[in-house]
Amino acid sequence: MRNTTGPSVSALGHLDIDLSEDDAAFAEEWSTWLDAHLPAMQDKLISATTEAEKRQLARDWQAQMAAGGWAAIAWPTEFGGRAATARQQLLFYLTSAERRVPPLAGRIGLNLCGPTLIAHGSPEQQQRFLPPMLDGRHVWCQGFSEPEAGSDLASLRTRGIVDGDTLVITGQKIWTSGAQHSDWMFALVRTDPDAPKRHGISFVLIPMTAAGVEVRPIRQISGDAGFNEVFLESVRVPLRNVVGELNGGWNVTRTTLANERAILFLGQQMALRATLNKAIKQAGTPDRHGIRAAEDPHLRDRIAQAWIDVELVRLNGLRNLAKVLTGKEPGPEGSMSKLFGQHVEQQIHELALDLGGEFAILDSGAADAPNRGKWALGWLRTRASTIGGGTSEIQRNVLAERVLGQPRDPWADA
Ligand SMILES: Cc1cc2nc3c(=O)[nH]c(=O)nc-3n(C[C@H](O)[C@H](O)[C@H](O)COP(=O)(O)OP(=O)(O)OC[C@H]3O[C@@H](n4cnc5c(N)ncnc54)[C@H](O)[C@@H]3O)c2cc1C
């Protein structure tokens, strides 16, 4: 990847990538924009006390990012993006991870639904849905999983019946992240029950305010209610809200997101290093008894192992990225990244708890809680990461088949 003469950018730090003049100018512009806008937003987030306040700030931040042209850099310029190259997206996510840029309120819409609408939506759908998705006026959730359809998504049973120019939808979605705070849901519904599993499904845009939509938050071990059950009872949606062909939804969902995902995912993984560095810093600071965890040889070993693991995650992510940058389809490296990256994420939180000793299990309400209680919360939250977005077992199946040449998973064929 070393082929240009431009300057390097500090965010890359340990990465061995030289930049073209264009890339460097892009990175510089992003960094300068952050200098001007990020500190004020970080101050506001620190002083926000309620979840509602934080959610509003996430929408405000998205509006600011959109005004600066940073909310969806991979989108084409005609839709408010920057048509950023893979390399520029990488720079963007690395800097975002390094500078702890707050997440956007509408990232599910921006990362999943937006590119789908850009690839498959009608001009009318693009005009209507993309601008408010971009600036955070409309936050979206993803209604794919159902009680009997998760890993095997094509088994979904929520029905959509055509009635004139309307689709009448009845069924249930589950694990729908953020549904209780969303304005719209993009959902998969079965519109032809007689067609083979993957052929009778449509991709539909449903307003969360429609009559017959009921959202029930699910409380998790962490105390959060990050996801929900969504019940749909005879919900009437105009047929013009179907994206792509009726019954063609499976192909619509397969939109070429893989490239963007590879880059986005690498950026997220880079955040692991920041988390580990925080834990290491804590290990070097004497606790209230004057003991530094970093002096314990066993814990020192685990810190070293965690450092090596994060490095492995990075190298594998780069291997995946190298394919994307050279125009190849991302391969099973993506499964490896997810499987191993999320294992490492869990390990780091476990290590942080051990480094913090007995105080580390205190939550944010306790004055003595290290890292303002975030270690305990993070440990609980990362239990879910080996399930969402494709479980670890499914990633292992992919690796068994595509890397080790094992026979196909018989369940998948069924
Ligand atoms: C934090 C989080 C956020 C989520 N957000 C959303 C969202 O916004 N929208 C949405 O639609 N969904 C969302 N999901 C749901 C997620 O996509 C599903 O949980 C996931 O696909 C697994 O499906 P399932 O829960 O039905 O488990 P199942 O598919 O029923 O799996 C149960 C167990 O069986 C194993 N298993 C299943 N099939 C196989 C196989 N073929 N071989 C070996 N083992 C197998 C699984 O690995 C798992 O251990 C979210 C999940 C989480 C954890």
The ligand as an ORCA input file, in Angstrom:
! r2SCAN-3c Opt
* xyz 0 1
  C     -26.822     -6.583     20.693
  C     -27.704     -7.137     19.613
  C     -28.343     -6.265     18.755
  C     -29.182     -6.772     17.746
  N     -29.831     -5.882     16.939
  C     -30.657     -6.335     15.977
  C     -31.402     -5.416     15.165
  O     -31.304     -4.188     15.306
  N     -32.226     -5.912     14.231
  C     -32.370     -7.257     14.013
  O     -33.112     -7.634     13.113
  N     -31.710     -8.158     14.792
  C     -30.863     -7.718     15.772
  N     -30.195     -8.613     16.586
  C     -30.482    -10.035     16.444
  C     -29.345    -10.842     15.878
  O     -29.185    -10.615     14.507
  C     -29.644    -12.297     16.201
  O     -29.627    -12.435     17.605
  C     -28.649    -13.238     15.598
  O     -28.773    -13.244     14.211
  C     -28.850    -14.680     16.150
  O     -30.160    -15.063     15.983
  P     -31.009    -15.661     17.215
  O     -30.853    -14.750     18.394
  O     -32.382    -15.942     16.715
  O     -30.303    -17.018     17.601
  P     -30.444    -18.388     16.822
  O     -30.193    -18.198     15.368
  O     -31.720    -19.058     17.220
  O     -29.232    -19.182     17.451
  C     -29.286    -19.782     18.752
  C     -27.970    -20.507     18.989
  O     -27.810    -21.543     18.006
  C     -26.627    -21.344     17.271
  N     -26.847    -21.681     15.856
  C     -27.860    -21.269     15.058
  N     -27.726    -21.763     13.811
  C     -26.598    -22.507     13.829
  C     -25.911    -23.272     12.845
  N     -26.376    -23.344     11.604
  N     -24.765    -23.891     13.225
  C     -24.278    -23.807     14.493
  N     -24.900    -23.096     15.475
  C     -26.032    -22.464     15.140
  C     -26.313    -19.865     17.400
  O     -24.937    -19.605     17.213
  C     -26.766    -19.574     18.818
  O     -25.779    -19.949     19.746
  C     -29.357     -8.161     17.602
  C     -28.712     -9.033     18.480
  C     -27.899     -8.549     19.485
  C     -27.219     -9.501     20.421
*
